[in-house]
Amino acid sequence: MLNIVDAKVAAYGGDAGDAYIGEIVVVELVTEGGLTGTGFASAPRGVGHIFRDLIANVLLPQIIGQNAMLHRDLWDKMFRTIPRRGGEGIVRVCISALDFAIWDLKARASGATLAQLIGGHRDKVPTYINCAHHMPPDALAERAASYVRDGHRALKIRGARSHVTLQEADARVAAVREAIGEDVLLMVDVNGTWDADTAIQQLRKWERHNLFWLEEPVQPEDFAGYRAVRERAGGVHIAGGEQHTSLHEYQALIGFDGIDIAQPNAAICGGITEWMRIHDHAVANGRIVSPWNLQPIHIHLACGLQSVKWLEYFKLDNALLGIQTLLFSGPRISERVEADGVYLEPPEAPGLGLEIDPEAAEKYRLA
């Protein structure tokens, strides 16, 4: 038995800027044998204390005293705690933190990495580099070219209407393609900020730039829009799913034939337990799986599952990760540069290998 008998919950925050991650809530679950499992949830600025209170006062009471080996049962208990679909929204994000900690406990108890626990191993995972920096087109092109000089053979930039106009997106795509050459895969993420017609027109305009994929062309709830774009995308793959939060939403997205590439995000879908359900459904329906963001968790899933095609790679020069890069010193991930691109090697520490820098924890802890 791996009974959970105690827990600690703490929130941390810093200067977020344009980061995805303004604050982080860290959960530590403790077993009767003294084993500790760690998980975390990412929150916008000013929201961390809400996540912390939800976890401590609503979700934790459902799993204290329970056996961490029964991850599916514990997930269902947390999800059904608040009736009438109260497990959705930010509650699902908080469930993710606890689910990470539960899986960390399970792997640590067996002395295995998470990849080994889920039954697979590969010694390297292909990546594409996130180049979604908020820069003028010429500066962005130079940054992209620097990544290519470092060995990257696939990269993604941002063209979201929330950050740039369509004309600026045009300039970014043209400048980056010229800078990286024709042999490097180029992806564009628009974060669900377009409608279907805009996406179709932009794909026609960008045909000469040979995009590999267009990511989140329409709002996540617009399943019909996804299908319309994919039907008219020509040779460009349509990627999506980072904002879809459940197996049921993925069933709809794939059922509408809306995507070629599924991008489940374990941080918002309810953790590893729900992520695995989504992964299995996507693969069974012939979709490529390439999870969005969340390197500390997705590296393990990618190393344990041959069907995960890429990891999205954030370098330390990327400000979008915010406090995450300051707070966590592990898992330790190593690069391997080969002729066809940059790979990441699997962490070797048991569990998730999450390590919190004690000085950063002291500095950024929220009251």
N, C-alpha and C positions, 0 to 999 in steps of 0.2 A: 504493500500500500504506500502511496505517496501523498499522504494527507496534508492539506494546506492548513496551517494553524495560525499564521500571522501574516501581516502585510504592512508595507510602507508605501506611502504615496507622496510625491513631492513635485512641485511645479517650478520650472526654470524659464527665464526670459532674458532677452537682450535687445540690442538694436536690430530690428528686423529689416529695415529698409524695404527693398522690393522682394524679400525672401518669401518663399512658400511657407517657411516655418518661422513664426515669430516667437512661439513659446512651446515648451515640451513638458509633458507630464510623464514622470517615470514611476513605474510600479515595480515593487519587489515582493514576490510571494515567498514565504518561508514554510518549509515542511517541518514535521515533528522531528525529523532527523537532522535538522539544521541546514538543509540544502536550500539555496536561494535561486529563484528564477526571475529574470528581469525582462520587462517589456516597456513600451513607451507609446505615447500618442502625441501627435503634432497638432498645435492649435494656433490660430491667428492671435495677434497681440490683444491682450485684454480678456482672453477667453480661457486661459490655462486654469484659473481658479475654478471655473465652472466645470471643466473636465475633471479636475481633481476631486471636487465635491461629489460629482456623479459617480465616479469610481468608488470613492471611499464610503459613501452613504447609501448608494443604490445597488451597485453591482457586486462589490466585495462580499456583502452579507450572503449572497447567493452561493458563493464558492468556499468560504471559510469552513473548514471541517470536512471538505469533500476531497475525493481522490483525484489528483491531477492527471492520472493516467486516463481518466474518462473524459477526454477533451470534448467529444461531441455532446455528451450529456451536460457538461458545464456550459458549453456555448449556448445550448438551448435554454438552460435555466436563466442565463443572463439576458438572452434575447427576449424571453417571455416575461421578464420581471415586471415591466410596465405594460399593462394591457392595452388593447386597441392599437397595435403596431407601434408601441412606444419604444421598441428597440431600434427603430430607424433613426436617421439623421445623426446628430452628434453622439447619441448613445451607442450607435454602431461603431463609431470611431473609438469610443472609450472601451468597448468590448475588445477591439483590436489589441489594445495595450495589454489587457489581461490575458487574451489568447496567446500573444507572443510569450508572456511570462510562463504560461502553462506549458507551451511547447519547449521552452528553454528548460524548465524543470524536467520534463520527460527525457530530453536528450542528455542533460547532465546526469540524471539518475542512471542512465545506461552507459555513460562514458563516451557517448558518440556525438559527432557533429549533427546538426539538424539534417544535413543532406543524407548522412548515413541512416539516420532514424527513419526518413521517409523512403529509404530503400534504393538509393542510387548514388553514383559517384562519377564525376568526370574531373579531370585535372586542370581544365581551363574552360572559360565561358567567353564567347565572342561578345563584343560590346559595340555600341555606337556612342559617340561623345555628345553630350548636351552642350550646344553652343548658343543657348538662348539668352545671350547677354544683351542688355539694353544699351546698344551702341549705334552710332551712325553706320550706314552701310559699308563705308570704306574701312572703318575700324573693326567692324564685325568680320569683314572679309579677311583682314589681316589675322585676326584671332583664329578664324577657321583654318587659314593656311598654316598657322603655327601648329595647330593640332595635327594637321596632315604631315607636317615635317616630323612630328613626334611619332608617327607611325599609324595614326588613325585612318581607317578607310571607309568610315561611315560617320556622318554627323547630322545633327538636327538643329535647326534654327527656329525662331518664333516669328509668326506673321499675324498674331492675334490682333483683332480690331481694338481690343482693350488697351493695346500698347502702341500700335502703329496704324496709320491709314493704309488703304489698299495700295496707294502709290508708293508709300514707304516700304510696304511688304514686297512690291515688285522690285524696288531698288535693292533690297536685301538679297532676294533670291538671285538676281542677276549678278550682283557683285560677288557673292559667295561662290556661285558656280564658276565664275571666271577665275577666282582665286584658287579653288581647290582642284580644278581640272575636271575632265569628263569621267575619270575612272573611279572617283570617290562617290559613294552613295550619299544622296542629299535628301533629307526628310524635312518637312515643314509642319509645324504645329500651330494651329490657330485657336486652340483652347475652346472650341465650341462657340466662337463668336460670330460666325457667319450663318447665313441661311443657305439652303440648297442651291438656289440659282447663283448666288455669289460664288460658291465653291466651284460649281460647274464652269462658270465663266473664267474664274482664275486659273483653273486647271488647263483650260484651252490656251489662255494667255501664256502659261508657263510651260507649255509642251516642249518648247525648244530647250528648256533647262533640264529636262530629263530627271524629274523627281522620282524618287523611289517610293515614298509614301506621303500622303496628306493625312495629318492627324487631327481628329476631332473637328471635322468640317462644320458641324452644326451642333445645336444644343443637345445635351445627353438624352433628353426625353423625346427628341424628334427622330423616332425610329424610321418613319417613312422618308424623312429627309436624308438620313444615312443611306437608305436603299437607292434613292434617286441619284445621289452623288456617285455611289459605287457603280451604278448601271452606266454612267456616262464618264467614268474616270479613265477609260482607255487602258493603258499599261501601268497606271499609277495605282499602287495599293492604297486602300483606305484603312487607317488604323483608328482605334478608339477603345474606350472603356475605362479610362482612368477616373472618370467621374461617375461611373456606374457602380452601384454599391452592393449588388446582391446577385446570386445565381439567377433569380427570376428576371432581373433586368437583362442579364446576359442572354438568357433564353429568348427574350424578346428581340434583342439586338441581332443575335445570330439568326433567329427565326425570320427576321425581315431581310436577311441577306445584306446586312448593313456594313459589315466589316470583313476585311481579309486578315487583319492582325488584331488580336485581342490583347489589351493592356491592363489586366487586373492589378489593382493597387491594394496590397494587403493592409495598408494603414486605414483605408476607409471602408473596406468591404466586410470588416468583422474579424480580421486577422488571418492566420494561416489556415484555420479550419475551413472558412468559407472560400478563401482563395483556392484551396485545393479542389473544392467542388466546381468552381468556375473553370479552373484549368482543365479538369477532366472533361467537362462539357464542351469546352472550346476545341480541345484536341479531338474528341469523338466526332465533332462536326467539321473536321478538316481545316480548322483555323490555326494560324501561327500564333504562338504565345510569346509576348515580349513585354514583361511587366514594366510599369512606369515608376521611375524614381525609386526611393527607399532601398538604397544599396545594402544597408546593414542586414536587412531581412531577405531581400530578393536574391542576394548572392547565394544563400544557402539553398533556396528553392531551385535556382537555376543549376547549381552544381548537382542537385539530387534528381533532376528531371531532364533527360536528354531532349525532351520536346520543347523546352524553353530556348528559343532561337537566339535572343540577344538580351543583354542587360543594358540599361541606360546608365551611362557612366558620367558622374559629376566630378570634375576635378576640384581641387581646393580653391582654385581661382574663381569658382562659380559662386556668386553671392546668393543665389536663389535658395540654398540650403540653410542660410541663416545660422541660428544657434546650434543646429545639429552638429556642424563641423567643430564647434567650440566645446560642446559638452561631452561628446563621445570620443574616446581614444581607441575604441575597438568596436567591432571586430577588425583585426588587422588583415588588410587585403593587399595583395601584391599584383603588379602588372607583369604581363609577358608580351613583348612586342615581337610579332612575326611578320612575314612578308605580306600576309593578307589582312593585317590589322592588329589591334590591341586586344588582348585577352586579360581577364582577371582570374587569378588562381584562388581556389577555395580556402577559407579560413580553416585552421587546424584545431582550434580550441573547442572543447566540448560545448554543446548547446549552441546558443546564438553568438556567444563570444562578445556580448555587449559589455563595454567597460566605460565607466564614467570617470572623467578626469576630476580628481578631488578639488583641485584649485578652482576649476571652472564651476563646479557644483557650489562651492562656497560663494563665489563671486556672483553667480546668476540666479541663485535660489530666490523664489518669490515668497513673500510673506503669506 
